C-alpha cells in the first residue's frame, strides 16, 4: 500500500510538472483551445469571466500560473523527501 501511495503522488506531481511546462513554454496552445471552446459552447459563454481568454495578457497569466505550478511541485518534492526549510 505504501508503494501505491508513492506511485500515485509521484504520478500526480509529474503530470503537474508537465502541465506547468506547457503553460510556460507553449501558452498559445491553451489560448487557442480556450478560444475554440468559448466559440463552440453557449454554456461557457454564459460564464461571467469566460471572455478573459481574448485579453492580450492571457498568455502572460498562463506563464505565471505555470511558474506557480512548478513552485508547488518543487516545494512538494522538498517536503516529501525531507529536504524542507
N, C-alpha and C positions, 0 to 999 in steps of 0.2 A: 504494500500500500504506500510505503514511503517513496518508492521509486516512481509510482504512478503520479504522486503529487509533484515530485521534482520534474518529471517529464511534462506534466500539464503546465506548470508555472514557466518552465523554460520555453515551451512552445508559444505561450501567450506573449512572453517578452520578445521572442524572435519575430512574431507577427507584428507586434507594436513597433519594433525597431525597423522592420521593412516598410511599414506604413509611414513612419516618420521620415525615412529616407526618401520615399517617393514624394512626400509633401515638400521636402526641402529641394530635391533635385528636379522634379517634374510637376510643378503645381498646375501647369496648363492642362494636363490630362484631367485633373479633378475639376478644374473650372469648366472645361468642355463638357464633362459628364454631368455636372450640376446644371449647366445651362440647358442641356438637352432634356434633362428630367423636368426642369421648370417649364419648358415649352410644351412637353407632351402631357403633363398631368395637371388637371384642374385642382386636384387635392393639394398639390404642392403650391400652386399659385394662390390658393386660399390662405396659406400660412403667412402671417403678417411680415416676417422678416426674410422670406424666401427670395426676394428680389435683390438681396445683397450680393448674389453671385455675379451680378452685372456691374458691380462697382469696380473701379480701376485698382483699388487697394486690396482686392480679394486674394490675388496670388501672394502678396506680402503677408497677409493674415495666415494663409496656409503654411508659408515658410516658418513663421513664428510658431504656429501650432506644431510643426514638425520638430522644432527645437525643444519645445516643451515636452513632447513625447519622448525625445531622446534623453532629456534630463531625467524624466521619470524612470525610463528603462535603466539608465546608469545608476541612479540612486537606488533602485530596487535591487540591482545586482550587487551593489556595495553592501546593502543591508543584509541580503540573503547569504552572502559569502562571509559576513563578519568583518568586513573592512569599512565599517561605518565611521562616523566622525569621531 
